[in-house]
């Protein structure tokens, strides 16, 4: 839970932060894991690989490149509108000129009107959710408030991460931001999209980058009912001698944060949790990016009483948050010694099955570690004290074979929809897997967008190559349409052709 910093601690913090200012920031200290990967590729030149559109049982309904801005992150759909986040980071290399932290008009969250077939065929940005200068807004969720002062109104929320300077900057903004989007039908304008200002913001404080991933669930069982964001603030418990807590988070809070957003204008953190709270980390990590202390993602159950944390080499952790103020550890998955690890994200189907993604960018992770990139796993989590892997799925390219050129062939995010799993898989696009038999997964559809132009000037590989780079996918279950975000080429609206 949030801890108060004493006056003595604040004084110490001021002195140590002053000392930090004398130390030049570095990419190794400031950047998150995927950012380090993309930056490492920035000076390389590649050729080859598959760059044309590919599809099986999926057809394009509509597409917008969002003005060619690039830096597109996750995607969400709610009530006839698509929302596309943006990512960014500060490159501390000499002469970078802040090229990886987008500024207006290329920052913000574009809102695209997809409310009718005609508008889906010609999707246009009608508004933009404005985030603070020097920040990214990667993950975005929109929902209808079920309780609280804005019950019945549409709300959008985004994780805010600082990319405008050092994470120790006292002016840095980082946390969870919320907007009222109920009036999009009135204020939306494709000719001159307005920049909507936020109505609420929770700053998670120094000295992390901020909220990386989150999901939203409503707890109707509580009195009064409440709505929560289940969020992660990675690296919160990295050691840091320059803060009062001696962790990177100045208050010593864990990578998981439970945030009450029942009143979107006044979000409040109610609890936190880190692997140290149960005596971890339990190993030194494994594979090419060994790290057991990195809480990357959070996936709640539909009733909001459970949350599954993707904790890199510490596996996928189940917490009981029936009491929102007191998260209780139930169990975790454990990687075999020959596996790379890198628990990144998951999707839970409320039948006790957890579909997980390992974001492993390393084809060769060292002696004794399996070859290839990250892939989909299925865990039977019906016994939380002993979750068991019962299935897996890999694309051909994720095996590390074939003409891969400059592509990134690790899995990114899975999404369970009925008995299917929709997966964003970077250069392997969108993959759809039939999981009706979770022990024998079968690919039934895919869509890989054509390669797009890298928006960074001067042109370099890092953000990104002229290859498909699908970040996220979401499904509107009313229409059955899928919405995919490509980091270079924007929003793609897709229809399954193998369904009625």
Buried (B, 14 or more C-beta within 10 A) or exposed (E): BBBEBEEEBEEBBEEBBEEBEEEEBEBEBBBBBBBBBBBBBBEEEBEEBBBEBBBBBBEBBBBBBBEEBBBBBBBBBBBBBBBBBBBBBBBBEEEBEBBBBBEEEBBBBBBBBBBEEEBBEEBBBBBBBBBBEBBBBBBBBBBBBBBBEBEEBBBBBBBBBBBBBBBBBEEBBBBBBBBBBBEBEEEBEBEEBBEBEBBBBBBBBBBBBBBBBBBBBBBBEBEEBBBBBBBBBBBBBBEBEBBBBEBBBBBBBBBBBBBBBBBBBBBEBBBBBBBBBEEBBBBEBBBBBBBBBBBBBBBBBEEBBBBBBBBBBBBBBBBBBBEBEEBEBBBBBBBEEEBBBBBBBBBBBEEEBBBBBBBBBBBEBEEEBBEBBBBBBBBBBEEBEEBEBBBBBBBEBBBBEEEBBBBBBBBBBBBBBEEBBBBBBBBBBBBBBBBEEBEEBEBBBBBBBBBBEBBBEEEBBBBBBBBBBBBBBBBBEEBEBBBBBBBBBBBBBBBBEEEE
